[in-house]
Amino acid sequence: MINLIYKNTLDQCTNCLIHSMKLTDTYNKTLKRKTYLFSLLLIMGALYSGFSFIQFYSNKSIIKPSLALASAVYIILAVIVFIYFPKIDEWINRRHLKKHLSKAEDKFNEEIEITADDKEIRMKRPNFSQVFLHNQIIDVSKVEDCICVSLEGNSVIIVPMNAFKSKKEKNDFIELMKRK
């Protein structure tokens, strides 16, 4: 049996929740859709600018080199969005999550007690208690200075490294969490 008592920080919660969010199929599908949608919109802008440029050029009217430039800019933006959108989306989600979590700052001053054995994991807070079974564990990961235990139902157990009295206790906890 492992018994831990600790407090979480805002950064620990944000990092682990972002990590846990990235593990879900819903997030990954939505991210892929958003990336394709934004890239498609930019490519459509490039095509519109390109066709406008061709139309002006073919009518022998005033050539608008700015339309060609706009088309090139749209294409470059589409490539950049396609490559970097996951990082941009993570940054946006991290900002919103920190803003939301900072409103509940009093929760970070609460002590959390985790008691884990072969059957279950008990998490106790001053006003709240919850029990998880080992078969509910989806992932156990080290995220910066924490162990992040992602569970079914969008629940997460965040245990800071400084909650462990020794390296052996930390390794035993990780091994116990990975057992199903």
Backbone bond lengths (Angstrom), bond angles and torsions (degrees), N, CA, C in turn:
res aa  C-N    CA-C-N  psi(-1)  N-CA   C-N-CA  omega(-1)  CA-C   N-CA-C  phi
1 M - - - 1.451 - - 1.533 108.03 -
2 I 1.329 114.19 137.83 1.459 120.82 179.01 1.518 107.87 -118.36
3 N 1.329 115.48 130.98 1.455 120.87 179.22 1.525 108.39 -123.95
4 L 1.339 117.14 124.70 1.463 122.75 -178.23 1.517 109.84 -128.41
5 I 1.328 116.35 141.01 1.462 121.93 174.51 1.524 106.61 -129.34
6 Y 1.347 116.22 128.78 1.470 119.93 -174.97 1.524 110.34 -161.36
7 K 1.337 114.58 176.09 1.466 123.10 172.57 1.529 107.22 -128.05
8 N 1.317 115.87 145.76 1.462 121.16 176.80 1.520 110.18 -98.92
9 T 1.335 115.71 152.71 1.459 121.08 173.91 1.530 109.37 -101.95
10 L 1.311 115.87 166.97 1.462 121.54 178.41 1.531 110.99 -59.91
11 D 1.322 117.01 -44.59 1.468 120.27 -179.62 1.524 112.10 -64.72
12 Q 1.327 117.59 -40.01 1.459 120.57 178.21 1.525 111.09 -61.62
13 C 1.319 115.56 -45.19 1.468 119.67 179.26 1.523 110.99 -63.85
14 T 1.326 116.70 -45.14 1.466 120.52 -178.88 1.528 110.54 -61.38
15 N 1.314 117.48 -48.88 1.475 121.05 -178.10 1.521 111.87 -61.26
16 C 1.331 116.78 -44.35 1.469 119.33 -178.51 1.530 112.25 -71.11
17 L 1.318 116.92 -37.37 1.468 119.12 178.67 1.530 111.30 -67.73
18 I 1.325 117.61 -38.64 1.462 120.67 176.10 1.532 109.36 -63.61
19 H 1.329 116.64 -44.35 1.466 120.59 178.43 1.530 110.83 -60.02
20 S 1.322 115.86 -46.16 1.466 120.68 -179.50 1.527 111.28 -64.32
21 M 1.332 116.64 -38.25 1.459 121.53 179.00 1.529 110.80 -62.13
22 K 1.333 116.35 -40.45 1.465 120.71 -178.66 1.526 112.69 -65.66
23 L 1.319 117.54 -18.49 1.461 121.19 -179.92 1.528 112.86 -79.03
24 T 1.334 116.82 -17.02 1.466 119.70 -174.76 1.530 111.52 -80.90
25 D 1.308 115.44 143.57 1.468 121.20 177.41 1.526 110.96 -65.09
26 T 1.328 116.99 -38.38 1.463 121.05 -178.79 1.517 110.86 -59.22
27 Y 1.336 117.11 -47.04 1.463 120.82 179.45 1.527 110.44 -61.37
28 N 1.319 117.07 -45.91 1.464 120.35 -177.24 1.523 112.28 -65.35
29 K 1.330 117.40 -39.42 1.465 120.35 177.14 1.529 111.06 -66.29
30 T 1.336 116.48 -43.41 1.466 120.76 179.31 1.517 110.79 -63.77
31 L 1.322 116.65 -41.89 1.466 120.93 179.33 1.524 110.55 -61.98
32 K 1.322 116.48 -42.59 1.465 120.39 179.36 1.528 110.80 -63.83
33 R 1.337 116.45 -42.27 1.472 120.44 178.96 1.523 111.57 -63.30
34 K 1.350 116.08 -44.83 1.469 119.81 179.64 1.527 110.65 -61.85
35 T 1.321 117.05 -43.07 1.464 121.43 -179.32 1.520 110.43 -60.60
36 Y 1.329 116.38 -48.25 1.464 120.18 179.94 1.525 111.31 -64.39
37 L 1.330 116.91 -40.74 1.461 120.99 -178.62 1.530 111.16 -63.11
38 F 1.333 117.42 -50.15 1.462 119.77 -179.97 1.522 111.53 -63.38
39 S 1.327 116.99 -40.58 1.469 119.80 178.10 1.521 110.64 -64.17
40 L 1.332 116.69 -41.97 1.460 120.91 179.05 1.527 111.22 -62.53
41 L 1.330 117.05 -43.15 1.468 120.22 178.69 1.532 110.90 -61.91
42 L 1.307 117.30 -40.09 1.459 119.99 178.77 1.530 111.55 -69.01
43 I 1.321 116.85 -38.16 1.477 119.94 176.90 1.525 110.24 -65.60
44 M 1.345 116.81 -38.24 1.463 119.60 176.92 1.531 110.30 -63.46
45 G 1.331 117.30 -39.43 1.464 120.84 175.21 1.514 111.16 -61.89
46 A 1.336 116.65 -39.86 1.471 120.86 178.32 1.524 110.48 -65.03
47 L 1.327 116.91 -43.04 1.470 120.37 178.73 1.526 111.10 -63.69
48 Y 1.324 117.14 -43.20 1.457 121.34 179.13 1.525 110.01 -60.46
49 S 1.329 116.72 -47.19 1.470 120.56 179.09 1.523 110.73 -63.18
50 G 1.339 116.17 -41.57 1.468 120.46 179.49 1.513 112.41 -63.94
51 F 1.338 116.13 -45.17 1.472 119.13 178.95 1.524 111.10 -66.14
52 S 1.326 117.53 -37.42 1.465 120.67 176.58 1.521 110.17 -62.36
53 F 1.335 116.21 -41.52 1.462 121.06 178.85 1.528 110.25 -62.41
54 I 1.341 116.52 -45.14 1.469 120.77 -179.97 1.527 110.48 -64.08
55 Q 1.338 117.13 -41.39 1.467 120.88 -179.87 1.534 110.54 -62.85
56 F 1.314 118.00 -45.92 1.466 121.19 177.82 1.527 110.63 -62.93
57 Y 1.317 116.53 -40.32 1.458 121.57 -177.28 1.531 110.85 -68.54
58 S 1.336 115.84 -41.96 1.466 119.33 -177.71 1.528 112.36 -72.49
59 N 1.309 119.11 -25.82 1.464 122.49 178.41 1.521 112.23 -82.46
60 K 1.312 116.67 1.20 1.460 122.98 -179.65 1.528 111.72 57.18
61 S 1.318 114.85 21.66 1.454 117.55 175.83 1.533 107.68 -85.30
62 I 1.264 115.85 -166.84 1.461 119.40 -177.73 1.533 108.60 -60.91
63 I 1.311 115.94 125.36 1.459 120.35 179.36 1.522 108.11 -76.56
64 K 1.277 115.06 130.70 1.459 120.87 -178.10 1.533 108.87 -106.42
65 P 1.322 116.73 88.40 1.464 118.17 178.64 1.523 112.01 -63.57
66 S 1.332 116.81 -22.06 1.465 119.48 178.63 1.532 110.79 -63.96
67 L 1.338 117.99 -29.24 1.467 120.49 177.30 1.523 110.78 -68.41
68 A 1.317 117.09 -39.11 1.465 120.38 176.65 1.523 109.89 -65.62
69 L 1.309 115.93 -41.23 1.457 120.61 178.01 1.533 110.26 -63.87
70 A 1.328 116.22 -42.63 1.469 120.27 178.31 1.520 110.64 -61.80
71 S 1.313 116.62 -40.24 1.458 121.01 178.32 1.529 110.65 -61.99
72 A 1.332 116.53 -44.52 1.464 120.97 178.95 1.537 110.76 -64.28
73 V 1.325 116.50 -40.77 1.469 120.47 178.91 1.525 110.44 -63.23
74 Y 1.335 117.07 -43.34 1.469 120.72 177.89 1.528 110.92 -59.81
75 I 1.314 117.35 -43.24 1.464 120.78 -179.50 1.525 110.15 -64.50
76 I 1.331 117.00 -44.31 1.470 120.48 178.74 1.525 110.57 -62.40
77 L 1.333 117.00 -42.87 1.468 120.58 177.67 1.529 111.44 -62.81
78 A 1.327 116.78 -38.86 1.468 120.30 179.20 1.526 110.41 -62.02
79 V 1.314 117.17 -42.31 1.466 120.97 179.17 1.531 110.15 -66.37
80 I 1.339 116.34 -44.02 1.461 120.51 179.68 1.529 110.48 -62.00
81 V 1.325 117.02 -45.46 1.465 120.86 179.30 1.518 110.24 -61.78
82 F 1.325 117.03 -43.62 1.457 120.45 -178.84 1.526 110.96 -61.52
83 I 1.317 117.42 -38.12 1.464 121.07 -177.54 1.530 111.88 -81.08
84 Y 1.338 117.01 -45.04 1.463 120.68 -170.48 1.520 115.41 -101.74
85 F 1.318 119.36 -1.59 1.460 120.17 -176.71 1.534 113.39 -58.92
86 P 1.332 119.87 -39.75 1.471 117.89 177.81 1.533 112.97 -57.78
87 K 1.324 117.93 -39.29 1.474 121.14 178.38 1.533 110.57 -69.06
88 I 1.323 116.28 -40.49 1.464 120.51 178.79 1.531 109.76 -63.96
89 D 1.320 116.55 -43.83 1.463 121.51 179.94 1.533 110.66 -63.82
90 E 1.330 116.83 -41.05 1.465 120.12 177.84 1.531 110.52 -63.14
91 W 1.329 117.22 -41.81 1.452 121.41 179.38 1.529 110.45 -62.00
92 I 1.335 116.97 -43.32 1.466 121.41 178.70 1.531 110.27 -63.78
93 N 1.338 116.75 -46.44 1.467 120.43 179.14 1.522 111.55 -62.44
94 R 1.326 116.78 -39.76 1.466 121.28 179.61 1.539 110.25 -62.80
95 R 1.333 117.01 -42.78 1.469 121.18 178.56 1.526 111.39 -62.10
96 H 1.351 116.32 -47.03 1.466 120.46 -179.83 1.530 111.02 -64.20
97 L 1.321 116.41 -41.00 1.456 120.58 -178.61 1.531 110.87 -66.17
98 K 1.328 116.84 -43.83 1.476 119.79 177.87 1.522 111.00 -62.11
99 K 1.322 116.39 -41.08 1.460 120.51 179.18 1.529 110.10 -62.61
100 H 1.320 116.32 -44.36 1.466 121.62 -179.76 1.531 110.98 -66.27
101 L 1.334 116.52 -45.40 1.465 120.20 -178.28 1.524 112.49 -68.70
102 S 1.322 117.13 -32.36 1.462 119.47 -178.89 1.525 111.76 -66.37
103 K 1.340 117.16 -21.46 1.469 120.48 176.30 1.534 111.17 -69.48
104 A 1.333 116.15 -25.14 1.468 121.50 179.44 1.526 109.75 -105.41
105 E 1.318 116.50 42.93 1.464 121.95 -174.31 1.529 112.73 -60.81
106 D 1.326 117.55 -28.50 1.462 120.21 179.70 1.526 112.36 -63.37
107 K 1.331 117.32 -24.29 1.470 121.24 178.18 1.523 111.93 -66.89
108 F 1.342 117.16 -23.83 1.461 120.07 -178.22 1.527 112.29 -80.22
109 N 1.315 117.20 -10.62 1.459 120.42 176.93 1.522 112.01 -94.69
110 E 1.318 116.21 -1.54 1.462 120.87 178.99 1.528 110.39 -83.25
111 E 1.309 114.24 142.07 1.458 118.66 173.76 1.521 108.60 -81.65
112 I 1.307 114.39 139.96 1.466 121.39 177.33 1.519 106.88 -114.19
113 E 1.314 115.81 133.59 1.460 119.90 177.40 1.529 108.78 -116.84
114 I 1.303 115.04 125.10 1.467 121.43 177.36 1.522 108.07 -112.67
115 T 1.314 115.77 129.14 1.459 121.86 172.80 1.515 106.85 -123.43
116 A 1.316 115.81 117.94 1.468 120.24 -176.74 1.524 109.92 -123.05
117 D 1.313 114.83 135.86 1.464 120.62 173.35 1.519 108.56 -138.05
118 D 1.318 117.78 -166.99 1.466 121.33 -176.59 1.525 113.21 -67.95
119 K 1.325 118.23 -21.89 1.455 121.64 -175.42 1.526 113.68 -96.15
120 E 1.354 116.93 -42.38 1.459 119.87 -170.91 1.520 111.97 -154.05
121 I 1.318 113.46 170.99 1.452 122.00 176.08 1.528 106.40 -124.12
122 R 1.315 116.55 121.59 1.463 121.14 179.02 1.524 108.46 -106.10
123 M 1.335 114.76 129.17 1.461 120.43 176.88 1.525 107.58 -118.20
124 K 1.339 115.66 123.84 1.465 120.50 -179.30 1.522 109.23 -121.10
125 R 1.330 114.03 134.46 1.464 123.38 170.65 1.530 105.66 -122.22
126 P 1.314 118.19 169.37 1.473 119.17 -178.99 1.535 114.61 -54.29
127 N 1.327 118.05 -40.28 1.470 120.10 -176.51 1.520 113.54 -112.93
128 F 1.325 117.15 15.25 1.460 117.67 -166.38 1.523 108.90 -160.50
129 S 1.296 116.04 142.22 1.465 121.59 178.75 1.526 108.66 -142.06
130 Q 1.314 115.92 143.00 1.459 119.59 -178.36 1.529 109.85 -145.95
131 V 1.333 115.56 146.39 1.453 121.09 179.55 1.534 108.39 -122.03
132 F 1.324 115.74 132.36 1.465 122.12 177.46 1.521 109.20 -121.13
133 L 1.309 115.54 144.10 1.465 120.87 174.38 1.527 109.01 -94.80
134 H 1.315 115.86 154.16 1.469 119.73 -177.87 1.528 112.92 -62.59
135 N 1.333 117.69 -28.84 1.471 119.16 -179.94 1.534 112.43 -74.01
136 Q 1.335 118.41 -5.91 1.461 122.43 176.13 1.529 112.01 -86.61
137 I 1.325 116.86 -9.44 1.461 120.84 -177.79 1.524 110.06 -74.55
138 I 1.332 115.63 127.31 1.463 122.14 178.67 1.523 110.77 -96.61
139 D 1.339 115.46 -41.71 1.466 119.75 -174.67 1.524 109.68 -154.21
140 V 1.330 115.29 145.91 1.459 122.21 172.41 1.516 106.04 -126.69
141 S 1.341 116.43 117.96 1.465 120.68 -175.94 1.515 110.73 -137.42
142 K 1.336 114.79 152.72 1.460 120.46 170.50 1.524 105.82 -91.67
143 V 1.322 115.97 119.25 1.459 122.16 179.49 1.524 107.04 -121.10
144 E 1.319 115.33 106.67 1.468 123.00 -176.42 1.521 109.99 52.43
145 D 1.332 119.60 -114.07 1.469 121.07 -176.07 1.533 112.48 -102.89
146 C 1.350 116.19 30.12 1.470 121.14 -177.89 1.523 111.47 -138.77
147 I 1.308 113.72 162.85 1.460 121.64 166.09 1.527 104.61 -105.73
148 C 1.312 115.67 123.74 1.456 122.07 -177.60 1.533 108.31 -108.63
149 V 1.320 116.06 116.66 1.463 121.84 178.73 1.525 106.76 -106.86
150 S 1.332 116.24 106.17 1.468 121.32 179.52 1.518 108.94 -88.15
151 L 1.327 114.97 133.14 1.462 121.19 -176.14 1.520 111.08 -122.05
152 E 1.316 115.37 162.86 1.461 120.24 174.74 1.526 109.16 -60.22
153 G 1.327 115.81 151.13 1.459 120.10 177.73 1.515 112.53 79.67
154 N 1.330 117.20 24.03 1.471 122.98 177.77 1.520 113.76 59.97
155 S 1.310 117.95 28.01 1.457 121.31 175.43 1.524 109.16 -94.81
156 V 1.330 115.55 149.97 1.451 121.11 -179.15 1.526 108.59 -140.24
157 I 1.318 115.36 135.40 1.465 120.85 171.22 1.517 105.88 -105.89
158 I 1.324 115.80 122.84 1.466 121.99 -177.37 1.522 107.34 -113.70
159 V 1.328 116.09 114.30 1.460 120.78 -178.83 1.525 108.73 -117.68
160 P 1.332 118.09 114.94 1.464 119.63 178.05 1.530 111.05 -69.01
161 M 1.316 115.56 150.29 1.468 120.55 -178.74 1.531 111.58 -60.83
162 N 1.330 117.51 -32.06 1.463 119.46 -178.00 1.533 113.39 -74.23
163 A 1.343 117.79 -1.46 1.461 121.37 176.12 1.526 111.35 -78.18
164 F 1.312 116.72 -18.29 1.464 121.34 -178.14 1.521 110.16 -88.71
165 K 1.320 115.29 138.82 1.463 120.36 -179.80 1.524 111.86 -78.77
166 S 1.334 115.86 -24.42 1.467 119.61 -178.97 1.522 110.04 -152.62
167 K 1.308 114.47 167.74 1.468 120.17 177.90 1.527 109.98 -66.78
168 K 1.319 116.60 -35.33 1.473 121.32 178.49 1.526 110.39 -62.91
169 E 1.339 116.80 -42.66 1.468 120.23 178.92 1.532 110.55 -63.40
170 K 1.327 116.45 -40.26 1.471 120.56 177.64 1.530 110.42 -62.69
171 N 1.325 117.01 -47.57 1.472 120.85 179.93 1.523 111.49 -64.18
172 D 1.330 117.09 -38.32 1.474 120.46 176.98 1.525 110.63 -63.92
173 F 1.327 116.64 -40.59 1.468 120.68 178.81 1.527 110.45 -63.42
174 I 1.323 117.07 -46.59 1.469 120.70 -179.95 1.523 110.32 -62.32
175 E 1.327 116.26 -43.13 1.474 120.29 179.02 1.525 111.02 -63.04
176 L 1.332 116.60 -41.37 1.457 121.43 179.39 1.532 110.79 -64.80
177 M 1.335 117.65 -39.86 1.461 121.56 180.00 1.541 111.38 -69.60
178 K 1.306 117.24 -32.36 1.468 120.29 -178.95 1.525 112.80 -79.36
179 R 1.329 116.45 -14.76 1.454 120.53 177.14 1.516 110.18 -75.30
180 K 1.333 117.41 134.83 1.476 119.58 179.48 1.484 111.18 -121.01
